[in-house]
Amino acid sequence: MVLVIVVALIALLAGLAANRWLRPRLLSEDDDSGMAVKDLVGPLLTLTVLLLAFVLVTANGSYGKAEVASRGEAKALDQLVEIAEYAPAEQRAQIQAGAVCYARAVRAKEWPAMSDGNGSSAPSVWSTDFRKTFRTLQDKPVFGMLIAADNKRSDEREERLTQASASIPSAIFWFLLATLFITVVALGVCLPRKNNRGQLITLTVITALLTTMLVIIRDVDRPFGGIIDVTPTAISEVERQATRDFLAHHPASDLPCDADGVRRSA
């Protein structure tokens, strides 16, 4: 970082020195001639658009990973429920009930927390119960399949929580905001003061487009919050199916959690 700053300062000083002492020897033009401010605005606008496009691609990649992880976690949990069908009745009931409560905890507790880039300990209560139940099945053929499905669920959840955090540092966002401000001001300086209705409309449109792109970047960089967000549709569907299966096999039993996935008191 220090090296970049030092090189940039040296380049700036070298450019100013070349303008003062080297330019008269290389060019026969008057000292008043040369590039105008408007000639420099074009490259500045191009740089701004390229920076915004690059950051938008990065943010969109994070959003895509968050969506894939959410679906992968739901699929792994659904597999866990299906594999539990091959377990003894007691363990099958525990696993399927735990799957329902885990899905509820993810939907009701962890999903809202992820809008701020945080997680929740509520689902971990039920994943711990999964492992306790698995220990009683170590000598059963179904043990390996249950462990594999649960490991997949755990990996996907970890990826989901990772993508919940902003992938673009605040410093980069503020840098983009400053770049947008400088670009718009520079464009405004170059506009004529009279008969400029068309130019003003164009400047307004450019400002709106750049601002919209920055807003989209900010929104997509928070996959579980904002307008463009990843919804808990997949995990809610697994919750519905797991609840149906549990009640079908154990109609007289109650789930060990409430509607938000919180363990009921004994």
PAVO-404968 format. One line per 5 residues: number of its first residue (from 1); for each residue z, y, x of N, C-alpha, C. Coordinates in Angstrom, 2 decimals, padded with zeros to 5 digits. Example, Ala and Ser with C-alpha at 12.3 -4.5 7.8 and 13.67 -1.06 7.14 Angstrom:
// PAVO-404968
1) 007.80,-005.69,013.19,007.80,-004.50,012.30,007.80,-003.30,013.20 | 007.08,-002.25,012.85,007.14,-001.06,013.67,007.87,000.03,012.90
***
This chain:
// PAVO-404968
1) 000.00,-001.20,000.83,000.00,000.00,000.00,000.00,001.25,000.87 | 000.86,001.27,001.87,000.92,002.43,002.78,-000.40,002.58,003.50 | -000.99,001.45,003.90,-002.27,001.49,004.60,-003.35,002.14,003.75 | -003.39,001.79,002.45,-004.39,002.36,001.55,-004.22,003.87,001.45 | -002.98,004.32,001.31,-002.72,005.75,001.18,-003.11,006.49,002.46
6) -002.76,005.91,003.60,-003.09,006.54,004.89,-004.60,006.65,005.07 | -005.32,005.55,004.77,-006.78,005.57,004.91,-007.40,006.60,003.98 | -006.89,006.69,002.74,-007.42,007.65,001.78,-007.20,009.08,002.26 | -006.02,009.37,002.80,-005.73,010.71,003.31,-006.62,011.05,004.50 | -006.81,010.07,005.38,-007.68,010.29,006.53,-009.11,010.56,006.07
11) -009.57,009.78,005.06,-010.93,009.98,004.54,-011.08,011.36,003.92 | -010.05,011.81,003.19,-010.11,013.14,002.58,-010.16,014.23,003.64 | -009.30,014.13,004.65,-009.29,015.12,005.73,-010.60,015.11,006.50 | -011.14,013.90,006.71,-012.42,013.80,007.42,-013.55,014.43,006.60 | -013.50,014.21,005.27,-014.51,014.82,004.42,-014.44,016.33,004.42
16) -013.23,016.88,004.35,-013.06,018.34,004.39,-013.50,018.90,005.73 | -013.17,018.18,006.82,-013.57,018.64,008.15,-015.09,018.60,008.31 | -015.72,017.53,007.77,-017.18,017.42,007.84,-017.84,018.53,007.04 | -017.24,018.87,005.91,-017.79,019.96,005.09,-017.73,021.30,005.83 | -016.69,021.48,006.61,-016.52,022.78,007.28,-017.32,022.89,008.57
21) -017.34,021.83,009.38,-017.94,021.94,010.69,-019.25,021.16,010.86 | -019.38,020.00,010.20,-020.56,019.17,010.39,-021.70,019.57,009.45 | -021.38,019.99,008.25,-022.41,020.35,007.28,-023.37,021.43,007.78 | -022.89,022.53,008.39,-023.83,023.56,008.87,-024.85,023.04,009.89 | -024.49,022.01,010.62,-025.40,021.49,011.65,-026.42,020.52,011.06
26) -026.06,019.85,009.95,-026.95,018.84,009.37,-027.85,019.41,008.29 | -027.39,020.42,007.55,-028.14,020.97,006.44,-028.45,022.44,006.69 | -029.63,022.83,006.24,-030.03,024.22,006.41,-029.78,025.05,005.15 | -029.08,024.46,004.17,-028.82,025.16,002.92,-027.74,026.21,003.11 | -027.67,027.12,002.13,-026.62,028.12,002.15,-025.27,027.47,001.88
31) -024.23,028.16,002.32,-022.89,027.62,002.12,-022.50,027.58,000.65 | -023.16,028.37,-000.18,-022.83,028.39,-001.61,-023.51,027.27,-002.39 | -024.49,026.63,-001.81,-025.21,025.56,-002.50,-024.50,024.22,-002.29 | -024.86,023.26,-003.15,-024.26,021.93,-003.04,-023.99,021.36,-004.42 | -023.19,020.32,-004.50,-022.88,019.66,-005.76,-021.97,020.54,-006.61
36) -022.32,020.66,-007.86,-021.47,021.38,-008.80,-020.43,020.42,-009.39 | -019.47,021.02,-010.09,-018.42,020.19,-010.70,-019.03,019.18,-011.66 | -020.05,019.60,-012.41,-020.65,018.69,-013.38,-021.33,017.50,-012.72 | -021.74,017.67,-011.44,-022.36,016.56,-010.73,-021.33,015.49,-010.36 | -020.07,015.89,-010.29,-019.01,014.95,-009.93,-018.40,014.28,-011.15
41) -018.62,014.85,-012.34,-018.02,014.30,-013.55,-018.66,012.96,-013.92 | -019.97,012.81,-013.69,-020.65,011.55,-014.00,-020.02,010.35,-013.32 | -019.88,010.37,-012.00,-019.21,009.25,-011.33,-017.77,009.05,-011.80 | -017.07,010.17,-012.11,-015.69,010.05,-012.60,-015.65,009.32,-013.94 | -016.57,009.65,-014.83,-016.63,008.98,-016.13,-016.98,007.51,-015.97
46) -017.91,007.23,-015.07,-018.28,005.83,-014.81,-017.09,005.04,-014.28 | -016.35,005.64,-013.36,-015.18,004.97,-012.80,-014.13,004.71,-013.88 | -013.92,005.67,-014.75,-012.95,005.51,-015.83,-013.33,004.36,-016.75 | -014.60,004.30,-017.13,-015.06,003.23,-018.02,-014.93,001.87,-017.35 | -015.28,001.79,-016.08,-015.18,000.52,-015.35,-013.73,000.06,-015.26
51) -012.82,000.98,-014.98,-011.40,000.63,-014.88,-010.89,000.12,-016.23 | -011.22,000.84,-017.29,-010.78,000.41,-018.62,-011.36,-000.95,-019.00 | -012.62,-001.17,-018.68,-013.26,-002.46,-019.00,-012.61,-003.60,-018.23 | -012.32,-003.36,-016.94,-011.70,-004.41,-016.12,-010.31,-004.76,-016.65 | -009.53,-003.75,-016.98,-008.17,-004.00,-017.48,-008.23,-004.65,-018.86
56) -009.21,-004.27,-019.68,-009.36,-004.89,-020.99,-009.65,-006.37,-020.87 | -010.49,-006.76,-019.93,-010.78,-008.18,-019.70,-009.51,-008.92,-019.30 | -008.72,-008.31,-018.43,-007.46,-008.93,-017.99,-006.50,-009.13,-019.17 | -006.35,-008.08,-019.98,-005.45,-008.16,-021.13,-005.93,-009.19,-022.14 | -007.24,-009.24,-022.36,-007.80,-010.20,-023.31,-007.61,-011.64,-022.82
61) -007.66,-011.83,-021.50,-007.42,-013.16,-020.95,-005.99,-013.61,-021.23 | -005.03,-012.70,-021.09,-003.64,-013.02,-021.39,-003.46,-013.35,-022.86 | -004.13,-012.59,-023.72,-004.06,-012.84,-025.17,-004.60,-014.24,-025.49 | -005.73,-014.59,-024.88,-006.31,-015.90,-025.12,-005.39,-017.04,-024.68 | -004.76,-016.87,-023.54,-003.83,-017.89,-023.06,-002.64,-018.04,-023.99
66) -002.16,-016.92,-024.52,-001.03,-016.97,-025.45,-001.39,-017.74,-026.71 | -002.60,-017.51,-027.21,-003.04,-018.19,-028.42,-003.21,-019.69,-028.17 | -003.80,-020.04,-027.04,-004.00,-021.45,-026.70,-002.66,-022.16,-026.54 | -001.71,-021.49,-025.86,-000.38,-022.09,-025.65,000.34,-022.30,-026.98 | 000.21,-021.35,-027.90,000.86,-021.48,-029.20,000.32,-022.68,-029.97
71) -000.99,-022.84,-029.93,-001.59,-024.00,-030.62,-001.24,-025.30,-029.91 | -001.22,-025.26,-028.59,-000.89,-026.47,-027.84,000.53,-026.92,-028.09 | 001.46,-025.96,-028.19,002.84,-026.32,-028.48,002.96,-026.95,-029.86 | 002.27,-026.37,-030.84,002.33,-026.91,-032.19,001.73,-028.33,-032.23 | 000.64,-028.53,-031.51,000.01,-029.86,-031.48,000.94,-030.88,-030.84
76) 001.61,-030.49,-029.75,002.53,-031.41,-029.07,003.71,-031.76,-029.97 | 004.21,-030.77,-030.71,005.33,-031.03,-031.62,004.88,-031.96,-032.74 | 003.67,-031.78,-033.23,003.14,-032.65,-034.27,003.00,-034.09,-033.75 | 002.56,-034.24,-032.52,002.46,-035.57,-031.91,003.84,-036.21,-031.78 | 004.83,-035.38,-031.47,006.19,-035.88,-031.34,006.68,-036.46,-032.67
81) 006.35,-035.76,-033.75,006.74,-036.23,-035.08,006.02,-037.54,-035.42 | 004.75,-037.63,-035.07,003.99,-038.84,-035.38,004.47,-040.02,-034.54 | 004.74,-039.78,-033.27,005.21,-040.87,-032.40,006.58,-041.37,-032.86 | 007.39,-040.48,-033.43,008.72,-040.87,-033.90,008.65,-041.94,-034.99 | 007.49,-042.08,-035.62,007.33,-043.12,-036.64,007.53,-044.52,-036.05
86) 007.32,-044.66,-034.75,007.46,-045.97,-034.10,008.87,-046.20,-033.57 | 009.76,-045.23,-033.75,011.14,-045.36,-033.29,012.00,-045.99,-034.39 | 013.15,-046.53,-034.02,014.07,-047.04,-035.05,014.42,-045.96,-036.07 | 014.86,-046.38,-037.24,015.06,-045.46,-038.37,016.01,-044.31,-038.02 | 017.11,-044.62,-037.35,018.09,-043.58,-037.04,017.51,-042.52,-036.12
91) 016.88,-042.94,-035.03,016.29,-041.99,-034.08,015.09,-041.27,-034.70 | 014.34,-041.98,-035.55,013.20,-041.34,-036.20,013.67,-040.17,-037.06 | 014.73,-040.37,-037.78,015.26,-039.29,-038.62,015.74,-038.12,-037.77 | 016.40,-038.41,-036.66,016.91,-037.34,-035.79,015.77,-036.53,-035.18 | 014.73,-037.23,-034.73,013.61,-036.54,-034.08,012.83,-035.70,-035.09
96) 012.56,-036.27,-036.24,011.79,-035.52,-037.23,012.57,-034.33,-037.78 | 013.86,-034.51,-037.98,014.68,-033.39,-038.42,014.75,-032.32,-037.34 | 014.88,-032.75,-036.08,014.92,-031.79,-034.98,013.60,-031.04,-034.84 | 012.49,-031.73,-035.13,011.17,-031.07,-035.04,011.06,-029.97,-036.10 | 011.54,-030.25,-037.29,011.52,-029.23,-038.35,012.34,-028.02,-037.93
101) 013.54,-028.28,-037.43,014.44,-027.19,-037.05,013.90,-026.43,-035.83 | 013.28,-027.15,-034.91,012.67,-026.49,-033.75,011.56,-025.55,-034.20 | 010.69,-026.02,-035.09,009.59,-025.19,-035.58,010.12,-023.98,-036.32 | 011.17,-024.16,-037.11,011.76,-023.03,-037.82,012.36,-022.01,-036.84 | 013.02,-022.49,-035.81,013.62,-021.59,-034.84,012.57,-020.80,-034.08
106) 011.45,-021.46,-033.75,010.35,-020.76,-033.07,009.77,-019.69,-033.97 | 009.52,-020.06,-035.22,008.89,-019.12,-036.15,009.80,-017.94,-036.50 | 011.07,-018.24,-036.81,011.96,-017.20,-037.34,012.72,-016.44,-036.27 | 013.01,-017.07,-035.14,013.84,-016.44,-034.12,013.05,-016.00,-032.89 | 012.25,-016.93,-032.35,011.59,-016.63,-031.08,010.35,-015.75,-031.26
111) 009.64,-015.93,-032.35,008.42,-015.15,-032.54,008.70,-013.65,-032.64 | 009.68,-013.22,-033.45,009.99,-011.78,-033.47,010.47,-011.26,-032.12 | 011.22,-012.08,-031.38,011.72,-011.64,-030.08,010.59,-011.46,-029.07 | 009.52,-012.25,-029.22,008.41,-012.16,-028.27,007.61,-010.87,-028.42 | 007.75,-010.17,-029.55,007.06,-008.90,-029.71,007.54,-007.87,-028.69
116) 008.76,-008.07,-028.18,009.30,-007.22,-027.12,009.26,-007.89,-025.76 | 008.55,-009.02,-025.68,008.43,-009.73,-024.41,009.61,-010.62,-024.09 | 010.46,-010.90,-025.07,011.64,-011.73,-024.85,011.49,-013.09,-025.52 | 012.41,-013.98,-025.20,012.46,-015.28,-025.83,013.73,-015.43,-026.64 | 014.01,-016.64,-027.09,015.21,-016.91,-027.86,015.77,-018.26,-027.45
121) 017.06,-018.37,-027.52,017.71,-019.64,-027.17,017.75,-020.60,-028.36 | 017.38,-020.13,-029.54,017.47,-020.97,-030.74,016.66,-022.26,-030.64 | 015.38,-022.23,-030.19,014.63,-023.49,-030.10,015.21,-024.46,-029.07 | 015.85,-023.92,-028.04,016.39,-024.79,-026.98,017.50,-025.69,-027.50 | 018.18,-025.27,-028.56,019.22,-026.12,-029.15,018.62,-027.45,-029.61
126) 017.44,-027.38,-030.20,016.82,-028.58,-030.75,016.06,-029.37,-029.69 | 015.53,-028.70,-028.69,014.89,-029.46,-027.60,015.94,-030.23,-026.81 | 017.15,-029.69,-026.72,018.25,-030.44,-026.09,018.61,-031.66,-026.91 | 018.60,-031.51,-028.22,018.87,-032.66,-029.10,017.79,-033.73,-028.95 | 016.54,-033.31,-028.73,015.47,-034.28,-028.50,015.83,-035.20,-027.33
131) 016.22,-034.58,-026.23,016.51,-035.36,-025.01,017.71,-036.28,-025.21 | 018.69,-035.83,-025.96,019.85,-036.69,-026.24,019.41,-037.92,-027.04 | 018.54,-037.71,-027.98,018.04,-038.84,-028.78,017.18,-039.78,-027.94 | 016.37,-039.20,-027.04,015.50,-040.03,-026.19,016.30,-040.98,-025.31 | 017.48,-040.55,-024.89,018.29,-041.40,-023.99,018.67,-042.71,-024.66
136) 018.79,-042.70,-025.97,019.16,-043.93,-026.69,017.96,-044.86,-026.87 | 016.78,-044.42,-026.43,015.56,-045.21,-026.60,014.94,-045.62,-025.27 | 015.70,-045.56,-024.19,015.13,-045.82,-022.87,014.58,-047.24,-022.74 | 015.11,-048.17,-023.49,014.62,-049.55,-023.40,013.57,-049.88,-024.46 | 013.09,-048.85,-025.16,012.10,-049.05,-026.21,010.71,-048.66,-025.72
141) 009.66,-049.32,-026.20,008.29,-048.97,-025.77,007.90,-047.53,-026.13 | 008.52,-046.98,-027.16,008.15,-045.65,-027.61,008.70,-044.55,-026.70 | 009.60,-044.92,-025.82,010.29,-043.92,-024.98,009.30,-043.09,-024.16 | 008.37,-043.75,-023.48,007.42,-043.05,-022.62,006.54,-042.08,-023.39 | 006.10,-042.49,-024.58,005.26,-041.61,-025.38,006.02,-040.38,-025.86
146) 007.28,-040.58,-026.23,008.10,-039.45,-026.67,008.33,-038.45,-025.53 | 008.60,-038.98,-024.35,008.83,-038.10,-023.20,007.57,-037.31,-022.87 | 006.42,-037.97,-022.92,005.16,-037.28,-022.60,004.89,-036.17,-023.61 | 005.09,-036.44,-024.89,004.85,-035.42,-025.91,005.82,-034.27,-025.77 | 007.08,-034.59,-025.46,008.08,-033.52,-025.32,007.83,-032.68,-024.09
151) 007.38,-033.30,-023.01,007.04,-032.54,-021.79,005.88,-031.58,-022.07 | 004.90,-032.06,-022.84,003.78,-031.20,-023.21,004.26,-030.02,-024.05 | 005.14,-030.30,-025.00,005.70,-029.22,-025.82,006.44,-028.20,-024.96 | 007.23,-028.68,-024.01,007.99,-027.80,-023.14,007.08,-026.93,-022.28 | 006.03,-027.54,-021.73,005.09,-026.78,-020.88,004.38,-025.69,-021.68
156) 003.95,-026.03,-022.89,003.24,-025.07,-023.71,004.17,-023.93,-024.15 | 005.41,-024.26,-024.42,006.36,-023.21,-024.79,006.60,-022.26,-023.62 | 006.73,-022.83,-022.43,006.93,-021.99,-021.25,005.73,-021.07,-021.02 | 004.52,-021.59,-021.21,003.32,-020.76,-021.07,003.29,-019.67,-022.14 | 003.69,-020.02,-023.35,003.72,-019.02,-024.43,004.68,-017.89,-024.10
161) 005.86,-018.23,-023.60,006.84,-017.21,-023.25,006.36,-016.36,-022.07 | 005.65,-017.01,-021.14,005.12,-016.26,-020.00,004.10,-015.22,-020.45 | 003.23,-015.60,-021.36,002.20,-014.68,-021.84,002.76,-013.62,-022.78 | 003.99,-013.81,-023.28,004.60,-012.80,-024.14,004.90,-011.53,-023.38 | 005.13,-011.66,-022.07,005.38,-010.47,-021.24,004.06,-009.78,-020.94
166) 004.12,-008.47,-020.80,002.91,-007.68,-020.53,002.29,-008.11,-019.20 | 000.99,-008.35,-019.21,000.29,-008.75,-017.99,-000.15,-007.53,-017.17 | -000.16,-006.37,-017.80,-000.56,-005.14,-017.11,000.69,-004.32,-016.82 | 001.03,-004.08,-015.57,002.22,-003.30,-015.23,002.16,-001.89,-015.81 | 003.32,-001.32,-016.05,003.39,000.02,-016.63,002.72,001.05,-015.74
171) 002.82,000.85,-014.42,002.21,001.81,-013.49,000.69,001.88,-013.68 | 000.07,000.74,-013.91,-001.38,000.72,-014.12,-001.74,001.39,-015.44 | -000.94,001.16,-016.46,-001.22,001.79,-017.75,-001.13,003.31,-017.64 | -000.09,003.81,-016.97,000.05,005.26,-016.81,-001.06,005.83,-015.94 | -001.51,005.04,-014.97,-002.63,005.48,-014.13,-003.90,005.61,-014.98
176) -004.14,004.63,-015.85,-005.30,004.70,-016.74,-005.20,005.90,-017.68 | -004.00,006.15,-018.18,-003.80,007.29,-019.07,-004.08,008.60,-018.35 | -003.61,008.70,-017.09,-003.87,009.91,-016.31,-005.36,010.05,-016.00 | -006.02,008.94,-015.71,-007.46,008.97,-015.44,-008.24,009.43,-016.66 | -007.85,008.95,-017.83,-008.50,009.38,-019.07,-008.32,010.88,-019.27
181) -007.11,011.36,-019.05,-006.82,012.79,-019.23,-007.67,013.64,-018.29 | -007.71,013.26,-017.02,-008.48,014.02,-016.04,-009.97,014.01,-016.37 | -010.46,012.86,-016.81,-011.89,012.74,-017.15,-012.25,013.65,-018.31 | -011.44,013.64,-019.37,-011.73,014.46,-020.54,-011.66,015.94,-020.19 | -010.64,016.33,-019.40,-010.52,017.73,-018.99,-011.71,018.15,-018.15
186) -012.13,017.29,-017.22,-013.28,017.60,-016.37,-014.55,017.75,-017.19 | -014.74,016.89,-018.19,-015.90,017.03,-019.06,-015.84,018.34,-019.85 | -014.64,018.70,-020.29,-014.50,019.95,-021.03,-014.82,021.17,-020.18 | -014.46,021.12,-018.90,-014.75,022.24,-018.00,-016.26,022.45,-017.85 | -017.02,021.38,-017.89,-018.46,021.46,-017.65,-019.26,021.85,-018.89
191) -018.63,021.93,-020.05,-019.37,022.27,-021.26,-019.66,023.77,-021.30 | -020.78,024.14,-021.88,-021.06,025.57,-022.06,-020.09,026.18,-023.06 | -019.83,027.47,-022.93,-018.89,028.13,-023.82,-019.53,028.58,-025.13 | -020.86,028.71,-025.15,-021.57,029.14,-026.34,-022.64,028.12,-026.71 | -022.97,028.10,-028.01,-023.97,027.16,-028.50,-023.67,025.72,-028.03
196) -022.41,025.33,-028.19,-021.96,024.05,-027.63,-021.49,023.06,-028.70 | -021.98,023.22,-029.92,-021.52,022.35,-030.99,-021.84,020.88,-030.70 | -023.06,020.62,-030.29,-023.43,019.24,-029.99,-022.63,018.66,-028.85 | -022.38,019.48,-027.81,-021.60,019.00,-026.66,-020.15,018.71,-027.06 | -019.61,019.58,-027.93,-018.23,019.36,-028.37,-018.10,018.08,-029.19
201) -019.09,017.83,-030.04,-019.06,016.59,-030.82,-019.14,015.38,-029.90 | -020.02,015.47,-028.90,-020.16,014.36,-027.94,-018.87,014.14,-027.17 | -018.23,015.23,-026.75,-016.96,015.11,-026.02,-015.89,014.47,-026.90 | -015.88,014.85,-028.16,-014.89,014.27,-029.08,-015.12,012.77,-029.26 | -016.39,012.38,-029.37,-016.72,010.95,-029.53,-016.32,010.17,-028.28
206) -016.65,010.73,-027.10,-016.30,010.06,-025.84,-014.79,009.91,-025.72 | -014.06,010.98,-026.06,-012.60,010.92,-026.00,-012.06,009.86,-026.95 | -012.63,009.81,-028.16,-012.18,008.82,-029.14,-012.45,007.40,-028.66 | -013.61,007.18,-028.05,-013.96,005.84,-027.57,-013.05,005.41,-026.42 | -012.82,006.30,-025.47,-011.94,005.98,-024.34,-010.51,005.74,-024.82
211) -010.07,006.57,-025.76,-008.72,006.40,-026.29,-008.58,005.09,-027.05 | -009.59,004.76,-027.85,-009.57,003.50,-028.59,-009.51,002.31,-027.64 | -010.28,002.37,-026.57,-010.26,001.28,-025.60,-008.88,001.13,-024.98 | -008.23,002.25,-024.66,-006.90,002.19,-024.05,-005.87,001.67,-025.05 | -006.00,002.07,-026.30,-005.09,001.58,-027.34,-005.27,000.07,-027.53
216) -006.51,-000.39,-027.53,-006.76,-001.82,-027.66,-006.17,-002.59,-026.49 | -006.31,-002.04,-025.29,-005.73,-002.68,-024.11,-004.22,-002.81,-024.27 | -003.59,-001.72,-024.71,-002.13,-001.72,-024.89,-001.72,-002.74,-025.94 | -002.51,-002.86,-027.01,-002.15,-003.75,-028.10,-002.38,-005.21,-027.73 | -003.53,-005.50,-027.12,-003.85,-006.89,-026.74,-002.93,-007.38,-025.64
221) -002.41,-006.47,-024.82,-001.52,-006.86,-023.73,-000.17,-007.34,-024.26 | 000.10,-007.12,-025.54,001.31,-007.64,-026.19,000.86,-008.63,-027.26 | 000.59,-009.88,-026.88,-000.05,-010.84,-027.80,000.75,-011.13,-029.06 | 002.08,-010.95,-029.00,002.91,-011.31,-030.14,003.49,-010.09,-030.85 | 002.92,-008.92,-030.57,003.34,-007.70,-031.24,002.15,-006.77,-031.39
226) 002.27,-005.78,-032.24,001.16,-004.87,-032.42,000.25,-005.30,-033.56 | -000.93,-004.68,-033.59,-001.87,-004.93,-034.68,-002.64,-006.23,-034.46 | -003.15,-006.42,-033.23,-003.89,-007.64,-032.89,-002.91,-008.62,-032.26 | -002.30,-009.45,-033.06,-001.25,-010.33,-032.55,-001.54,-011.79,-032.87 | -000.90,-012.66,-032.12,-000.98,-014.10,-032.35,000.08,-014.45,-033.39
231) -000.34,-015.00,-034.50,000.59,-015.33,-035.58,001.08,-016.78,-035.45 | 002.25,-017.08,-036.01,002.81,-018.44,-035.90,002.22,-019.40,-036.92 | 000.93,-019.31,-037.15,000.29,-020.14,-038.17,000.37,-021.63,-037.83 | 000.07,-021.96,-036.57,000.04,-023.37,-036.17,001.43,-024.01,-036.26 | 002.44,-023.31,-035.73,003.79,-023.88,-035.74,004.33,-023.94,-037.17
236) 003.92,-023.01,-038.03,004.35,-023.03,-039.44,003.75,-024.23,-040.16 | 002.51,-024.57,-039.83,001.87,-025.73,-040.44,002.55,-027.02,-040.01 | 002.93,-027.11,-038.73,003.66,-028.29,-038.25,005.01,-028.38,-038.95 | 005.66,-027.23,-039.12,006.95,-027.21,-039.83,006.78,-027.77,-041.24 | 005.73,-027.36,-041.92,005.50,-027.83,-043.29,005.27,-029.33,-043.32
241) 004.43,-029.83,-042.41,004.14,-031.26,-042.40,005.36,-032.08,-041.99 | 006.10,-031.60,-040.99,007.29,-032.33,-040.55,008.36,-032.35,-041.64 | 008.49,-031.27,-042.38,009.44,-031.24,-043.50,009.05,-032.24,-044.56 | 007.74,-032.29,-044.85,007.24,-033.25,-045.84,007.52,-034.69,-045.42 | 007.28,-035.00,-044.14,007.50,-036.37,-043.65,008.99,-036.73,-043.68
246) 009.82,-035.76,-043.29,011.27,-036.05,-043.27,011.78,-036.32,-044.68 | 011.39,-035.49,-045.63,011.87,-035.68,-047.00,011.29,-036.94,-047.63 | 010.09,-037.32,-047.18,009.50,-038.55,-047.72,010.28,-039.78,-047.27 | 010.75,-039.78,-046.04,011.48,-040.93,-045.50,012.97,-040.86,-045.80 | 013.50,-039.65,-045.94,014.94,-039.49,-046.13,015.20,-038.51,-047.27
251) 014.84,-038.87,-048.49,014.98,-037.93,-049.61,016.42,-037.52,-049.90 | 017.36,-038.37,-049.52,018.76,-038.07,-049.83,019.45,-037.31,-048.70 | 018.76,-037.07,-047.60,019.37,-036.42,-046.45,019.05,-034.93,-046.43 | 019.94,-034.18,-045.82,019.75,-032.74,-045.65,019.39,-032.44,-044.20 | 018.56,-031.44,-044.01,018.22,-031.01,-042.65,019.42,-030.36,-041.99
256) 019.56,-030.54,-040.68,020.74,-029.99,-039.99,020.65,-028.50,-039.69 | 019.68,-027.80,-040.27,019.52,-026.38,-039.98,019.14,-025.64,-041.26 | 019.28,-024.31,-041.20,018.87,-023.49,-042.35,017.39,-023.13,-042.22 | 016.92,-022.22,-043.05,015.50,-021.87,-043.08,015.06,-021.17,-041.82 | 015.99,-020.63,-041.01,015.66,-019.95,-039.76,015.86,-020.81,-038.53
261) 016.14,-022.09,-038.73,016.33,-022.99,-037.60,017.69,-022.92,-036.96 | 018.66,-022.31,-037.61,020.02,-022.20,-037.06,020.82,-023.40,-037.53 | 021.54,-024.04,-036.61,022.29,-025.25,-036.94,023.35,-024.94,-038.00 | 023.42,-025.84,-038.98,024.43,-025.67,-040.02,025.79,-026.03,-039.46 | 026.83,-025.38,-039.99,028.18,-025.73,-039.56,028.57,-027.07,-040.16
266) 029.36,-027.80,-039.36,029.76,-029.13,-039.79,030.71,-029.05,-040.97
***
